[in-house]
Amino acid sequence: MTGAPMARDRSSYLRKLLWLAAFSSAFLICGWSVYWQVARNLAERELSKEIEREARFGRVWTCSKLEFRGYPLSITVDCAGPNLRVDDGLISAKRALITARLYAPTLVDIDVSGPAEFRSETTQGSFDWKSLQVSTRGLPRRLDRLSVIGQELTTRLPESAPTKIKTVHLHLRRTSPIQMAPFSLVVGLAGIDWEPLTQVIGRGNPALFTALGAVTQLDAANEGTWQERAERWSGAGGRVSITALNLTRDDFVLHAEGAAGIDRRHRPDGKLAMRVRNAGPALMALAESLGAFRRGTLAGQLALGLLNRPGELKFDVIAENGTLSAGPLRRVLTLPPLY
């Protein structure tokens, strides 16, 4: 007698639970959809403000088609045909996807699709790559981290051989959470095939370049044109400190450490302590370019014999007062202003 009422009570209780679960799910879905739409509108307004801010400093960004998507966990800006116009120059790419996750809105990932072209009144060329990803954290309030990772990059310029790089890594990271803290710097270029480098150190397998160091006063350069940013950075005493810079290609090895910046006349200023192994061909090419020796002369053959001796060369490279000195070669080059 009591079994049927109890079964009806359990069935009624389960139906209430199911209705409650369905109502809660619908409420959460509707609420999250409203939240996503509000976040999307905020992202659109912030993007418009940033584009207007950039245009005031001469950097005009446009897209041939702009869409917002990414529901439900992120806001993705899909920019087809992005263009950047700076002064008389124009850079255009195929597509850019900018993604900010709702649970970490200051973490932004940018995936850029190639090829890209650049044109100006004096030159033109193109870039292409298999993948190119940029990641930032902290913007727009302040930059805390910047990472750039690229695969199989190729640069083409008129009347020159293509430059190829297998892998690119660049990472800037704030070393502490306080304002004006220095940034650690990590740069890596693997599989470099660059004709000017080949002319200096000779032909061989692709080269490898790595650099570890730090950048100070980067927060001082947070607004303006790139010239204004460089001026604020150097005026605040900004320096790039290199703890280990290495360039290797087959038997050739170059290691450097030191620091560099920009002087009041906008010229490079700094000092690097260099150690070079198997540098004979490179130093001979440098001496020939400076007109000091010719390979076919007796003096040139003697110099080449001395330079090809095994061992390690140590010397300083100094940029000072608009000139460049390398070891005993004083003021061998005049350094023009960077801007």
C-alpha angles and dihedrals in degrees: 000000000000096000096077097051091048091051090049090050092051091047091050091048092051091049090052090050091050092049090048091049091047092048092047092049092049091047092050093046092049092044093048091047090054090047091050091049091050090049090048091053091048090050091050092051092047091049091051091050091049092049090050091047091051092048090057088061095048099263109120115191121192138167126206087216129011127194135172119214141130101120128197108017105020147022112241122189110203109200113185115198099005115200131191119194117192118176104306095343130094128195119188132179136183101248143341126202114197114191129187118179117225092226091052108025095171091058107086127180122197122194113191121196121209163254102075130184133201128197135180138159091273107033147007137195146143142246128207133178143169093232135354121184129178123191127188134180128196102023139164091027095044139327115259100162139011125185129179120186122178136173128206100353121187127188122194125194128176115272095004137093116262118265113228129193121181098202135007125195124177123169130178117182131175108242094212135010095248122105116263091021113152121256124233113232128211122175127176130176116178128186097020116184106177123155098217089053090050090052090055104041101020134247123309143107120336114289130241123220126187132170133183124187147100140270121215130203093017091143089065089067098058101123144028136041116328089257091054091046091051090048093051091045094051092040089056090053097259116178138177109225117199116201095174129007118173134182118181133176120166105305095348114100127177123184125181140172133178141086138280141185142153124282127220091272091054095253127133113270127184149079133256126191107218133202117186131183124196090005098148098108092042094050091045090052089049092049091049092050089052091049094243096123142008119216094223096055128086091247090050093051091049091049092048090051091052094045093049093060113116119255142077126289121213123194142137127249110208128188107195136149092356096307136099123223125188116193109300091352101095122200093348094157136035113226115216121212114277092223 
